Amino acid sequence: MAAEPSQSELTTTLHLGLREVSNSPANHLEEQLALLSSEDRAVVAEIQNSDGEKAMVLIARGSHKGSRFLITAEGASIGRSAASAIFLDDVTVSRTHATVEKSGKDFVLKDSGSLNGTYINNLSISEHTLVSGDEFQIGKFHLLFIGSNK
């Protein structure tokens, strides 16, 4: 007699499905900014008017929606580890999932060999130069990059 599969199976494949992102970074950025408080919009305006030495990542979708993280020339780690600069507490996120690094005048998103990958516009990336308004997905989280407009 064959055993029935257990409903409490602990090891299964996680399928995240199609990753939904906006088609236009500029439009999506405007939509997200409209949802922010006036205080938060003032902080974003400061980043956008900066000399490009700092940027911000905003959680656009997922738990802790609206949380914002400052990215400086030192860069930032993203992951499920509590030591990460951008801590995303969900099993769909690897402990050391990705990094944002300063490269010249640009900020570059790099996947750190994560299990579920890092996506921009539904495409898996290993490295991507970020532009203000880019939305990227890490696990269940959709993050919005805000950089200088100069």
C-alpha positions as a Python dict, from the first residue, in 0.01 Angstrom:
ca = {
    (1, 'M'): (0, 0, 0),
    (2, 'A'): (149, 334, -108),
    (3, 'A'): (173, 611, 146),
    (4, 'E'): (-22, 926, 72),
    (5, 'P'): (182, 1244, 35),
    (6, 'S'): (190, 1447, 352),
    (7, 'Q'): (11, 1782, 353),
    (8, 'S'): (287, 1921, 574),
    (9, 'E'): (572, 1860, 326),
    (10, 'L'): (859, 2086, 428),
    (11, 'T'): (1064, 2068, 110),
    (12, 'T'): (881, 2195, -195),
    (13, 'T'): (974, 2410, -489),
    (14, 'L'): (862, 2768, -452),
    (15, 'H'): (718, 2912, -772),
    (16, 'L'): (697, 3291, -765),
    (17, 'G'): (516, 3311, -1097),
    (18, 'L'): (525, 3607, -1332),
    (19, 'R'): (690, 3908, -1179),
    (20, 'E'): (474, 4215, -1224),
    (21, 'V'): (657, 4541, -1279),
    (22, 'S'): (566, 4871, -1440),
    (23, 'N'): (650, 4923, -1808),
    (24, 'S'): (774, 5280, -1758),
    (25, 'P'): (1015, 5363, -1474),
    (26, 'A'): (924, 5734, -1488),
    (27, 'N'): (547, 5671, -1472),
    (28, 'H'): (585, 5414, -1198),
    (29, 'L'): (802, 5651, -994),
    (30, 'E'): (540, 5926, -1025),
    (31, 'E'): (265, 5682, -921),
    (32, 'Q'): (460, 5569, -615),
    (33, 'L'): (556, 5924, -515),
    (34, 'A'): (190, 6029, -525),
    (35, 'L'): (118, 5769, -254),
    (36, 'L'): (381, 5909, -15),
    (37, 'S'): (325, 6159, 262),
    (38, 'S'): (449, 6515, 205),
    (39, 'E'): (737, 6448, 447),
    (40, 'D'): (842, 6138, 250),
    (41, 'R'): (813, 6329, -80),
    (42, 'A'): (1046, 6595, 60),
    (43, 'V'): (1307, 6327, 142),
    (44, 'V'): (1275, 6182, -209),
    (45, 'A'): (1309, 6531, -362),
    (46, 'E'): (1632, 6578, -166),
    (47, 'I'): (1771, 6254, -315),
    (48, 'Q'): (1658, 6351, -666),
    (49, 'N'): (1821, 6693, -637),
    (50, 'S'): (2145, 6556, -490),
    (51, 'D'): (2476, 6535, -670),
    (52, 'G'): (2437, 6159, -725),
    (53, 'E'): (2641, 6053, -423),
    (54, 'K'): (2340, 5896, -258),
    (55, 'A'): (2026, 5717, -365),
    (56, 'M'): (1729, 5549, -204),
    (57, 'V'): (1547, 5218, -227),
    (58, 'L'): (1177, 5220, -139),
    (59, 'I'): (970, 4907, -82),
    (60, 'A'): (690, 4949, -337),
    (61, 'R'): (514, 4617, -276),
    (62, 'G'): (545, 4354, -6),
    (63, 'S'): (547, 4361, 370),
    (64, 'H'): (683, 4689, 507),
    (65, 'K'): (560, 4873, 196),
    (66, 'G'): (682, 5233, 210),
    (67, 'S'): (1001, 5154, 402),
    (68, 'R'): (1292, 5347, 260),
    (69, 'F'): (1665, 5284, 272),
    (70, 'L'): (1944, 5530, 200),
    (71, 'I'): (2220, 5408, -32),
    (72, 'T'): (2553, 5590, -2),
    (73, 'A'): (2888, 5555, -179),
    (74, 'E'): (2957, 5256, 49),
    (75, 'G'): (2668, 5068, -114),
    (76, 'A'): (2423, 4836, 59),
    (77, 'S'): (2361, 4465, 102),
    (78, 'I'): (2012, 4323, 49),
    (79, 'G'): (1899, 3998, 206),
    (80, 'R'): (1727, 3795, 474),
    (81, 'S'): (2025, 3824, 708),
    (82, 'A'): (1962, 4071, 990),
    (83, 'A'): (2308, 4211, 913),
    (84, 'S'): (2186, 4331, 570),
    (85, 'A'): (2150, 4705, 518),
    (86, 'I'): (1817, 4630, 346),
    (87, 'F'): (1667, 4351, 556),
    (88, 'L'): (1387, 4163, 376),
    (89, 'D'): (1246, 3906, 615),
    (90, 'D'): (1090, 3640, 393),
    (91, 'V'): (1188, 3286, 288),
    (92, 'T'): (1180, 3392, -80),
    (93, 'V'): (1486, 3610, -13),
    (94, 'S'): (1834, 3459, 25),
    (95, 'R'): (2039, 3555, 330),
    (96, 'T'): (2282, 3744, 107),
    (97, 'H'): (2061, 3805, -195),
    (98, 'A'): (2204, 4110, -372),
    (99, 'T'): (2403, 4430, -335),
    (100, 'V'): (2377, 4785, -462),
    (101, 'E'): (2724, 4924, -529),
    (102, 'K'): (2847, 5266, -635),
    (103, 'S'): (3038, 5248, -965),
    (104, 'G'): (3158, 5586, -1088),
    (105, 'K'): (2849, 5805, -1106),
    (106, 'D'): (2613, 5506, -1120),
    (107, 'F'): (2460, 5262, -875),
    (108, 'V'): (2474, 4898, -984),
    (109, 'L'): (2245, 4618, -861),
    (110, 'K'): (2425, 4281, -843),
    (111, 'D'): (2267, 3947, -762),
    (112, 'S'): (2481, 3750, -515),
    (113, 'G'): (2400, 3405, -653),
    (114, 'S'): (2060, 3398, -484),
    (115, 'L'): (1829, 3097, -510),
    (116, 'N'): (1524, 3280, -649),
    (117, 'G'): (1711, 3546, -849),
    (118, 'T'): (1680, 3920, -893),
    (119, 'Y'): (1449, 4059, -1162),
    (120, 'I'): (1408, 4383, -1354),
    (121, 'N'): (1120, 4407, -1604),
    (122, 'N'): (1053, 4032, -1565),
    (123, 'L'): (1409, 3949, -1670),
    (124, 'S'): (1652, 3774, -1441),
    (125, 'I'): (1969, 3980, -1401),
    (126, 'S'): (2307, 3918, -1251),
    (127, 'E'): (2408, 4285, -1279),
    (128, 'H'): (2218, 4599, -1380),
    (129, 'T'): (2301, 4971, -1377),
    (130, 'L'): (2008, 5132, -1198),
    (131, 'V'): (1816, 5433, -1328),
    (132, 'S'): (1585, 5639, -1109),
    (133, 'G'): (1242, 5477, -1128),
    (134, 'D'): (1368, 5122, -1186),
    (135, 'E'): (1157, 4866, -1004),
    (136, 'F'): (1329, 4542, -918),
    (137, 'Q'): (1201, 4228, -753),
    (138, 'I'): (1374, 4028, -485),
    (139, 'G'): (1160, 3741, -362),
    (140, 'K'): (810, 3873, -293),
    (141, 'F'): (937, 4230, -257),
    (142, 'H'): (916, 4495, -527),
    (143, 'L'): (1171, 4770, -463),
    (144, 'L'): (1188, 5108, -631),
    (145, 'F'): (1524, 5275, -694),
    (146, 'I'): (1534, 5654, -659),
    (147, 'G'): (1846, 5833, -772),
    (148, 'S'): (1958, 6179, -874),
    (149, 'N'): (1783, 6353, -1164),
    (150, 'K'): (2105, 6537, -1251),
}
